[in-house]
Amino acid sequence: MLRGSTGGSLYLLCLAYQVAVSRAMQRPDVGRPLGVPQAMVFQCLNPKAWIFVLSAVSAFRPADLPLWL
């Protein structure tokens, strides 16, 4: 029976082989990365960013500041 690290290593080697023999990087239809304006719009729509902002504001808000403000 294979141990956890041996099995994990074999699985990673199998994945590395599949990536190496695939021709995904040779296709001309590979997408381009986002530009700065597109990334800004994406962050405005990103729910994880909103949760981060709300938690940061609530954590570092001065105690004497009214809650509604």
N, C-alpha and C positions, 0 to 999 in steps of 0.2 A: 504494500500500500504506500502511496506517495504521501510525503509530508506536506504541510501547507505551503512552505516556501518553495519546495521543489515543484509542486503542482502550479503554483503561481508563476514561477519562472518559466515553466513549459508553456503556460498559457500566453505569457507576454512574448515569448519567442515565436509562437504560432501567429499572434497578431502582427508582430514585426515582419514576419515572412509574408503575410497577406498584404501588408502595406507596400513592401518592397516589390512584389511581383505585380501589383495592381498598376494600371496605367492611368490613374486619376490625374496625375500632374501633367500628362501629355495632352489632355483635352484642351482645346482652345476656349471652351465655354466656361472656364473657371471664373467665379464671381470676383468683383473688385471689392476692396475694403471700403467702409463708409468714409465719406468726407467729413470735415469738421461740422458743417451745418446739419448734415444728416445725423451725425452722432449726437449733436445737441438736441435735436427733435426726439431721437430715440430715448435719450435720458429723461426727457420730460414725460414720456409715455411709459417709462420703466417703473413698474410697481415696487421693485426692490429699492430703487433710488428714493421713492417717496417714503417708504418705511424707514430708510436710513435717515433721511432729513427730519422726519417727525420724531424719531427717537433721539437724534442728536439735539434737536431744539428742546425737547422735553427734559433731557438730561442736563443740559447746560444753561437752562433758563434761570435768571436770578430769582431767588425765592420771594422777594418783595414785589416782583412784577405781576400785575393782575393777569389772571388766566386768559381772559378774553382778548388781551392785547397780544 
